[in-house]
């Protein structure tokens, strides 16, 4: 009797293992600091993460924090996945810029730094394009996420269906010293603007 039970347990374990998506490590990974300003004031900072996965799948993840004129702070997470239409791995300047085509709507996305116990899951994002997933997030948590992914490996997952498996991508490239410096200066200026806005509103 114990042998059929053992076989059944092994079968379940094998199925569970087979159902677990394998993370793909994108090529040409790059982390770039981004900043936003208005009338000479810092209004936003963030990181753009790009990479190219198998079958010329172009990934573009943007994580930013902002302060509105009214002093409201918030974060934004945007995940774009598009098919790069080109014959070669790298576009040649004489061929012009690469063109892209949609892979379909992204219904769910998540990000998990290696130090995180749980992925930050984003669902029901507001999107203006079929291949872009965007959602507003809480400011402090987004700042923590920016800090984490600039210092350690992290995974990004996306899903184009309600019940299918996630597509998972492992990013293992660290931000350069130059880009880290840009992000640090931007965040310092943004915090200064936030503090100044609080002081102005106390009088």
PAZAPA-4460 file (N, C-alpha, C; in steps of 0.05 Angstrom, whole numbers, plus 32768, in hexadecimal, padded with zeros to 4 digits):
% residues 203
    n_x    n_y    n_z   ca_x   ca_y   ca_z    c_x    c_y    c_z   seq   type   mol
   8010   7FE8   8000   8000   8000   8000   8011   8019   8000     1      X     A
   8028   8018   800D   8039   8030   800F   8045   8038   7FF4     2      X     A
   8048   8025   7FE1   8055   802C   7FC8   8043   803D   7FB6     3      X     A
   8028   8037   7FB4   8017   8049   7FA5   8016   8065   7FB1     4      X     A
   8015   8066   7FCC   8015   8080   7FD9   802E   8090   7FD3     5      X     A
   8045   8082   7FD4   805F   808F   7FCE   805F   8099   7FB1     6      X     A
   8055   8088   7F9F   8054   8090   7F83   8043   80A9   7F7F     7      X     A
   802C   80A9   7F8C   8019   80C0   7F8A   8026   80DA   7F94     8      X     A
   8035   80D8   7FAB   8043   80EF   7FB6   8058   80F9   7FA3     9      X     A
   8067   80E7   7F97   807C   80EF   7F84   8070   80FC   7F6C    10      X     A
   8059   80F2   7F63   804C   80FD   7F4B   8043   8119   7F51    11      X     A
   8037   811E   7F68   802E   8139   7F6F   8046   814C   7F71    12      X     A
   805C   8143   7F7D   8074   8154   7F7F   807F   815B   7F64    13      X     A
   807F   8147   7F52   808A   814C   7F37   8078   8160   7F28    14      X     A
   805E   815E   7F2B   804C   8170   7F1E   804F   818C   7F28    15      X     A
   8052   818F   7F43   8056   81A9   7F4F   8070   81B6   7F45    16      X     A
   8085   81A5   7F43   809F   81AF   7F3A   809D   81B8   7F1D    17      X     A
   808F   81A8   7F0D   808D   81AF   7EF0   807D   81C8   7EEC    18      X     A
   806A   81CE   7EFE   8059   81E5   7EFB   8067   81FF   7F04    19      X     A
   807D   81FD   7F12   808C   8214   7F1B   809B   8221   7F04    20      X     A
   8095   8239   7EFC   80A3   8246   7EE6   80C0   824A   7EEC    21      X     A
   80D1   8246   7ED8   80ED   824B   7EDB   80F4   8268   7ED4    22      X     A
   8103   8275   7EE5   810A   8291   7EE0   811D   8294   7EC9    23      X     A
   8118   82A7   7EB7   8129   82AC   7EA0   813A   82C5   7EA7    24      X     A
   8154   82C3   7EA2   8166   82D9   7EA7   8169   82EA   7E8D    25      X     A
   815E   8302   7E8D   815F   8312   7E74   817C   831A   7E6E    26      X     A
   8182   831E   7E54   819B   8329   7E4B   819A   8347   7E4A    27      X     A
   81B1   8354   7E47   81B3   8371   7E44   81A5   8380   7E5B    28      X     A
   81A7   8376   7E73   819A   8382   7E8A   81A6   839E   7E8F    29      X     A
   8195   83B1   7E96   819F   83CC   7E9C   818C   83D9   7EB0    30      X     A
   8198   83E6   7EC4   8189   83F5   7ED8   8190   8413   7ED5    31      X     A
   817D   8423   7ECF   8182   843F   7ECA   8171   8451   7EDC    32      X     A
   817D   8465   7EE9   816E   8477   7EFA   815E   848A   7EE8    33      X     A
   8146   8490   7EF1   8135   84A4   7EE3   812C   84B9   7EF7    34      X     A
   8128   84D1   7EED   811F   84E7   7EFE   810C   84F9   7EF0    35      X     A
   80FB   8506   7EFF   80E6   8518   7EF4   80E8   8532   7F04    36      X     A
   80E5   8548   7EF6   80E5   8562   7F03   80D2   8575   7EF5    37      X     A
   80CA   8589   7F04   80B7   859D   7EFA   80BE   85B8   7F06    38      X     A
   80C2   85CC   7EF6   80C9   85E7   7EFF   80E1   85E7   7F11    39      X     A
   80F5   85D6   7F0A   810D   85D5   7F19   810C   85C6   7F33    40      X     A
   80F6   85B8   7F38   80F2   85A9   7F50   80F1   858B   7F4A    41      X     A
   80FD   857B   7F5B   80FC   855E   7F58   80E0   8554   7F5F    42      X     A
   80D4   8545   7F4C   80B9   853B   7F51   80B8   851D   7F50    43      X     A
   80CD   850F   7F47   80CB   84F2   7F46   80E7   84E6   7F41    44      X     A
   80EA   84CD   7F4A   8103   84BE   7F46   80FB   84A0   7F42    45      X     A
   810E   8492   7F36   8108   8475   7F33   811E   8466   7F24    46      X     A
   8118   844E   7F1E   812A   843C   7F10   811C   842F   7EF8    47      X     A
   812A   842F   7EE1   8120   8420   7ECA   8132   8407   7EC7    48      X     A
   8125   83F0   7EC6   8134   83D7   7EC2   812C   83CB   7EA8    49      X     A
   8140   83C5   7E97   813B   83BA   7E7C   814B   83A0   7E78    50      X     A
   8141   8390   7E66   814F   8378   7E5F   8141   836B   7E47    51      X     A
   814E   8357   7E3B   8143   8349   7E24   8143   832B   7E2B    52      X     A
   812C   831F   7E2A   8129   8302   7E30   8128   82F2   7E16    53      X     A
   8122   82D9   7E18   8122   82C7   7E01   810C   82D0   7DED    54      X     A
   8111   82CA   7DD4   80FF   82D1   7DBE   80FA   82EF   7DBC    55      X     A
   8110   82FE   7DC2   8110   831B   7DBF   80FA   8329   7DCF    56      X     A
   80F4   831F   7DE7   80E1   832C   7DF9   80EF   8342   7E08    57      X     A
   80E6   835B   7E02   80F2   8373   7E0E   80E3   837A   7E28    58      X     A
   80F2   837C   7E3E   80E6   8382   7E58   80EE   839E   7E61    59      X     A
   80DB   83AD   7E6B   80E0   83C8   7E74   80D0   83CD   7E8D    60      X     A
   80DD   83CD   7EA4   80D0   83D1   7EBE   80D8   83EC   7EC9    61      X     A
   80C4   83FC   7ED0   80C8   8417   7EDB   80BB   8419   7EF6    62      X     A
   80CC   8420   7F0A   80C3   8423   7F26   80CA   843F   7F2F    63      X     A
   80B5   844F   7F35   80BA   846B   7F3B   80AA   8474   7F53    64      X     A
   80B4   848A   7F60   80A5   8497   7F75   80A2   84B4   7F6D    65      X     A
   808B   84C0   7F75   8085   84DC   7F6D   807A   84EC   7F84    66      X     A
   807C   8506   7F81   806D   8519   7F93   805E   852C   7F81    67      X     A
   8044   852E   7F85   8034   8541   7F76   8037   855D   7F82    68      X     A
   802D   8571   7F73   802F   858C   7F7D   8021   8590   7F98    69      X     A
   800C   8581   7F9D   7FFD   8583   7FB6   800B   8576   7FCD    70      X     A
   8022   8569   7FC7   8031   855C   7FDC   802A   853E   7FDF    71      X     A
   8018   8534   7FCE   8011   8518   7FCF   8028   8507   7FC4    72      X     A
   8030   84F2   7FD2   8045   84E0   7FC9   8039   84C5   7FC2    73      X     A
   8045   84B8   7FAE   803C   849E   7FA5   8051   8491   7F94    74      X     A
   804D   8477   7F8F   8060   8469   7F7E   8051   845E   7F65    75      X     A
   8060   8457   7F51   8055   844B   7F39   8067   8434   7F30    76      X     A
   805B   841D   7F2A   8069   8406   7F1F   805E   8401   7F03    77      X     A
   806F   8400   7EEF   8067   83FB   7ED3   8078   83E5   7EC8    78      X     A
   806B   83D1   7EBC   8078   83BA   7EB0   8070   83B9   7E93    79      X     A
   8083   83BA   7E81   807E   83B8   7E64   808D   83A0   7E59    80      X     A
   807F   838F   7E4A   808C   8379   7E3D   8083   8379   7E20    81      X     A
   8096   837C   7E0E   808F   837D   7DF1   80A2   836B   7DE1    82      X     A
   8099   8363   7DCA   80A9   8353   7DB8   80BA   8366   7DA7    83      X     A
   80D4   8363   7DA7   80E6   8373   7D97   80E7   8367   7D7B    84      X     A
   80DF   8376   7D67   80DE   836D   7D4B   80F8   8375   7D3D    85      X     A
   810C   8363   7D3E   8125   8368   7D30   8132   834E   7D2A    86      X     A
   8143   834E   7D15   814F   8336   7D0C   8168   832F   7D1C    87      X     A
   8174   8343   7D28   818D   833E   7D37   8188   8344   7D55    88      X     A
   819A   833A   7D66   8198   833E   7D82   819B   835B   7D8A    89      X     A
   81AB   836A   7D7A   81AF   8386   7D7F   81A8   8396   7D66    90      X     A
   8196   83AA   7D68   8190   83BA   7D50   81A8   83CA   7D46    91      X     A
   81AB   83CB   7D2C   81C0   83DC   7D21   81B6   83F8   7D1D    92      X     A
   81C7   840C   7D22   81BE   8428   7D1E   81B3   842E   7D02    93      X     A
   81BF   8421   7CEE   81B5   8427   7CD3   819A   841B   7CCE    94      X     A
   8192   8407   7CDF   8177   83FB   7CDB   8161   840C   7CE9    95      X     A
   8169   8420   7CF8   8156   8430   7D06   814F   8423   7D21    96      X     A
   813E   8430   7D30   8136   8425   7D4B   8127   840B   7D48    97      X     A
   8129   83FA   7D5C   811A   83E1   7D5C   80FC   83E6   7D5E    98      X     A
   80ED   83D5   7D52   80D0   83D7   7D54   80C6   83C1   7D67    99      X     A
   80AE   83C6   7D72   80A4   83B3   7D86   8087   83AC   7D7F   100      X     A
   807F   8394   7D89   8063   838C   7D86   8059   8381   7DA1   101      X     A
   803F   8382   7DA4   8033   837B   7DBE   8034   835D   7DC2   102      X     A
   8037   8355   7DDC   8035   8339   7DE3   801B   8333   7DF0   103      X     A
   8009   8347   7DF2   7FF0   8343   7E00   7FEF   8351   7E1A   104      X     A
   7FD8   8354   7E26   7FD4   8362   7E3F   7FE1   8354   7E56   105      X     A
   7FEE   8363   7E67   7FF9   8358   7E80   7FE4   835D   7E96   106      X     A
   7FDA   8347   7EA2   7FC5   8349   7EB5   7FCE   834B   7ED2   107      X     A
   7FE7   8341   7ED6   7FF2   8342   7EF2   8010   8343   7EF0   108      X     A
   801D   8351   7F03   803A   8352   7F04   8043   8352   7F21   109      X     A
   805B   8349   7F26   8066   834A   7F41   8085   834D   7F40   110      X     A
   8090   8358   7F56   80AC   835B   7F59   80B5   8350   7F73   111      X     A
   80CB   8341   7F74   80D4   8336   7F8D   80F3   8338   7F8F   112      X     A
   80FD   834B   7FA0   8119   834B   7FA6   8121   8332   7FB4   113      X     A
   813B   832A   7FB2   8144   8312   7FBF   813F   8312   7FDD   114      X     A
   8141   832A   7FEA   813D   832B   8007   8120   832B   800F   115      X     A
   810E   832E   7FFC   80F2   832F   8002   80E6   8313   8007   116      X     A
   80D6   8311   801C   80CA   82F7   8022   80B2   82F1   8010   117      X     A
   80A5   8306   8006   808E   8303   7FF4   8091   8317   7FDD   118      X     A
   8088   830E   7FC5   8088   8321   7FAF   8074   8338   7FB2   119      X     A
   807A   834F   7FA8   8066   8365   7FA8   8055   8361   7F90   120      X     A
   803C   8358   7F94   802A   8351   7F7E   8018   8368   7F77   121      X     A
   8017   836E   7F5D   8006   8383   7F53   7FF1   8377   7F40   122      X     A
   7FD8   837D   7F45   7FC3   8372   7F34   7FB0   8388   7F2B   123      X     A
   7FA2   8383   7F16   7F8E   8396   7F0B   7F9A   83B1   7F06   124      X     A
   7FB1   83B1   7EF9   7FBF   83CA   7EF3   7FB0   83DA   7EDE   125      X     A
   7FB3   83F4   7EDF   7FA7   8406   7ECB   7FBB   8409   7EB4   126      X     A
   7FB2   8403   7E9C   7FC4   8403   7E86   7FB8   8411   7E6E   127      X     A
   7FC9   8421   7E60   7FC0   842F   7E48   7FC9   8420   7E2F   128      X     A
   7FDA   840C   7E33   7FE3   83FC   7E1C   7FE0   83DE   7E23   129      X     A
   7FDC   83CE   7E0F   7FD8   83B1   7E15   7FF1   83A4   7E21   130      X     A
   8009   83AF   7E1A   8021   83A2   7E23   802E   83AF   7E3B   131      X     A
   801F   83C2   7E48   802A   83D0   7E5F   8017   83CC   7E77   132      X     A
   8023   83C6   7E8E   8014   83C3   7EA7   801E   83D8   7EBA   133      X     A
   800B   83E8   7EC4   8013   83FE   7ED6   8000   8400   7EED   134      X     A
   800B   8405   7F05   7FFA   8407   7F1D   8007   841C   7F30   135      X     A
   7FF6   842A   7F3E   7FFF   843D   7F52   8004   842E   7F6C   136      X     A
   801A   8435   7F7A   8022   8427   7F92   8028   843A   7FA9   137      X     A
   802A   8430   7FC1   8030   8440   7FD8   804C   844A   7FD8   138      X     A
   8051   8463   7FE1   806B   8471   7FDE   8081   8463   7FED   139      X     A
   807E   845F   8007   8094   8454   8017   809C   8438   800E   140      X     A
   8088   8427   8008   808E   840C   7FFE   809D   840C   7FE4   141      X     A
   8096   841F   7FD3   80A3   8421   7FB9   80C0   842B   7FBC   142      X     A
   80C5   843D   7FCF   80E0   8445   7FD5   80F1   842D   7FDE   143      X     A
   80E5   841D   7FF0   80F3   8405   7FF9   80FA   83F2   7FE2   144      X     A
   80E7   83EF   7FCF   80EB   83DE   7FB8   8101   83E9   7FA7   145      X     A
   8102   8403   7FA2   8117   840F   7F93   8133   8409   7F9F   146      X     A
   8134   840C   7FB9   814D   8407   7FC7   8156   83EA   7FC4   147      X     A
   8143   83D8   7FC7   8149   83BC   7FC6   8153   83B3   7FAB   148      X     A
   8145   83BA   7F96   814D   83B1   7F7B   8166   83BE   7F71   149      X     A
   816E   83D5   7F7D   8187   83E1   7F75   819F   83D4   7F82   150      X     A
   819A   83C3   7F96   81B0   83B7   7FA5   81B1   8399   7FA4   151      X     A
   819D   838B   7F99   819D   836E   7F9A   818E   8363   7F82   152      X     A
   8190   8349   7F7F   8182   833B   7F69   8164   833C   7F6F   153      X     A
   8154   833B   7F5A   8137   833B   7F5D   812A   832D   7F45   154      X     A
   8111   8325   7F4A   8102   8318   7F35   80E9   8329   7F2E   155      X     A
   80E2   8327   7F15   80CA   8334   7F0B   80B8   831F   7EFE   156      X     A
   809F   831E   7F06   808C   830B   7EFA   8076   831A   7EEC   157      X     A
   806C   830F   7ED7   8055   831A   7EC9   8043   8304   7EBF   158      X     A
   8029   830A   7EBC   8016   82F6   7EB4   8003   8303   7EA0   159      X     A
   7FFE   82F5   7E8A   7FEC   82FF   7E76   7FD1   82F1   7E76   160      X     A
   7FCC   82E0   7E8A   7FB3   82D2   7E8D   7FAA   82D2   7EAA   161      X     A
   7F92   82CA   7EAF   7F88   82C9   7ECB   7F90   82B0   7EDA   162      X     A
   7F95   829B   7ECB   7F9B   8282   7ED9   7FB4   8274   7ECF   163      X     A
   7FC3   827F   7EBC   7FDB   8272   7EB2   7FF3   8278   7EC4   164      X     A
   8009   826A   7EBF   8021   826F   7ECF   802E   828A   7ECA   165      X     A
   803C   8294   7EDE   804A   82AE   7EDA   8063   82AA   7EC9   166      X     A
   806B   82BE   7EBA   8085   82BF   7EAD   8097   82CE   7EC0   167      X     A
   80AE   82C1   7EC7   80BF   82CC   7EDC   80DB   82D3   7ED0   168      X     A
   80E5   82EA   7ED7   80FF   82F3   7ECD   8111   82FB   7EE4   169      X     A
   8129   82F0   7EE4   813C   82F5   7EF9   8150   830B   7EF0   170      X     A
   8151   8321   7EFF   8164   8336   7EF9   817B   8335   7F0E   171      X     A
   8193   8332   7F04   81AA   832F   7F16   81C0   8343   7F12   172      X     A
   81BA   8357   7F02   81CE   836C   7EFD   81CA   8384   7F10   173      X     A
   81DF   838E   7F1C   81DD   83A4   7F2F   81DE   83BE   7F20   174      X     A
   81D4   83D3   7F2D   81D5   83ED   7F22   81F2   83F8   7F23   175      X     A
   81F9   8407   7F0E   8214   8412   7F0D   8218   8428   7F23   176      X     A
   8230   842E   7F29   8236   8443   7F3D   822B   845E   7F34   177      X     A
   822E   8463   7F1A   8225   847D   7F0F   8207   8480   7F12   178      X     A
   81F8   846B   7F0A   81DB   846C   7F0B   81D1   846C   7F28   179      X     A
   81DF   845D   7F39   81D8   845D   7F56   81DB   8479   7F61   180      X     A
   81F0   8487   7F59   81F4   84A3   7F62   81DE   84B5   7F59   181      X     A
   81D6   84B2   7F40   81C0   84C2   7F35   81A6   84BE   7F45   182      X     A
   81A0   84A4   7F4B   8188   849E   7F5A   818A   84A9   7F76   183      X     A
   81A1   84A7   7F83   81A5   84B1   7F9E   81A0   84D0   7F9F   184      X     A
   81AC   84DE   7F8C   81A8   84FB   7F8B   818B   8503   7F87   185      X     A
   817E   84F4   7F75   8162   84F9   7F6E   8151   84F5   7F87   186      X     A
   8155   84DF   7F95   8145   84D9   7FAD   814A   84EE   7FC3   187      X     A
   8162   84F7   7FC6   8169   850B   7FDA   815A   8525   7FD3   188      X     A
   815A   852D   7FBA   814B   8545   7FB2   812D   8542   7FB5   189      X     A
   8123   852A   7FAF   8106   8525   7FB2   80FE   8526   7FCF   190      X     A
   810E   851A   7FE1   8108   851C   7FFD   8108   8538   8007   191      X     A
   811B   8548   7FFD   811D   8564   8004   8103   8573   7FFC   192      X     A
   80F9   856D   7FE4   80E0   857A   7FDB   80C9   8572   7FEC   193      X     A
   80C8   8558   7FF4   80B2   854E   8005   80B3   855C   8020   194      X     A
   80CB   855E   802C   80CD   856B   8046   80C7   8589   8044   195      X     A
   80CF   8596   802F   80C9   85B2   802B   80AA   85B6   8029   196      X     A
   809D   85A4   801A   8081   85A6   8017   8072   85A3   8032   197      X     A
   807D   8591   8043   8071   858D   805E   8074   85A7   806F   198      X     A
   808C   85B3   806D   8090   85CC   807C   807E   85E2   8073   199      X     A
   807A   85E4   8059   8069   85F9   804E   804C   85F5   8057   200      X     A
   8044   85DD   805A   8028   85D7   8062   8023   85D9   8080   201      X     A
   8038   85DC   8090   8034   85DF   80AD   802F   85FB   80B5   202      X     A
   8032   860E   80A3   802E   862A   80AA   8015   8635   809D   203      X     A
***
